[in-house]
Amino acid sequence: MSQLTPILTVNDVSLSFGGNAALSEVSFDVRRGEIRAIIGPNGAGKTSILNCISGFYRPQRGRILLRGETDLTQTPTDRIARLGLARTFQNIALYTGLSTLDNLMAARHIHMKQSALQSILYWGPARREEVRHREAVEEIIDFLEIAHIRKAVVGALPYALRTRVELGRALAMEPDLLLLDEPMAGMNLEEKEDMARFILDIYERRGITIVLIEHDMGLVMDISDRVVVLDFGRKIADGPPDEIKHSPAVIQAYLGET
């Protein structure tokens, strides 16, 4: 499949809550093999569109096509994950009482094929499958440089490390398309640089297409291939970073002036 072929197409999506429009006829696509950023002021609808893509919200109008065939607005949330889509959350959603390793193993459930009865046979197919899942998780732990916290209880970890575990859990699902909702919020400069490095490594070394919501404009402009800009639930600009930087509509949305 060509890299110019959209892996995701958002077509005229509208979403309202109690008569208040969160999204109004938003359309854009995500090409296979790119980092696609979604930016905008607070309340612009960025997380709402991610929630529509991942099945947490059901828009009143519009379609969201994965690989040009599956309409995600009509697809059960659990099946969306099995179709190769994973995400992180702005408010970290981990099992805080479990270890890093257990959180990553929990994300492997969509790839598990053996039944509970088969798992009783310790050296049977279920045991061999568990070994394969553990190998996949250990590789992610090494990739994200979190071996030192592999057995640590997640709820006791610093925020930046919990964010990295959240990213690891998404990777454990083996996605083709990864949605990142403000993965660097609340981080200092050094922590942001580490996270940016991991995002680029995921993109370059693992070949995963990324949709990124982020407030750090310098980072967005540095690592994104294309940027879509939302304001009050509407798309006001869409294009390469250099074009977005100089868009009068974008400047006005952020600064209140042209």
C-alpha angles and dihedrals in degrees: 000000000000119000087233091061111102114245087189131028121189109195123190095322116184125181129181135182116202092335094313112119113229093172129018120196095320116182132176140126137228117218122217110261101022141107105237115192127203114199139168143128121293111293093022093127100257098133090039092061091048089051090052092050093049094045100249090115127036111213118223092226139018138041134260112202123197112205089348094287116063117067104214092197087069098038125098112249095239091054092050089064090051090053091067104268124126135167146188123224133235087226102048110246106197133138093260095192094055132075126258090255093051092049091054092045090052089060090058092068092097089063097046114110106170122096128234090254092055090049089063088069097080096200095033131101093292092056092049090048092051090053090054091050092049090051090052091049094047089052090055091048089055092044092054093040095237100127090118091063099037092115097032119114105253095221090063095052126103115262096254092053092047088054089053091051089050089053090048092052090054090050091050087066089063096229129190089203122038122194115202117192109199095318092179100048113134095011129129122235096270093048091049091052090052092049092047089053092052092048091052091046091052089051098043104032101032098034094227119157111232134206109195132194110192138153096206099097094188091057093044092053092046101051107024126097094199135005131209117198124208128192124178089348096306131105109245101170141010129181147079118331096256091054093047092051091062100038110125090210091054093046090050093048092053102033104023092238140070 
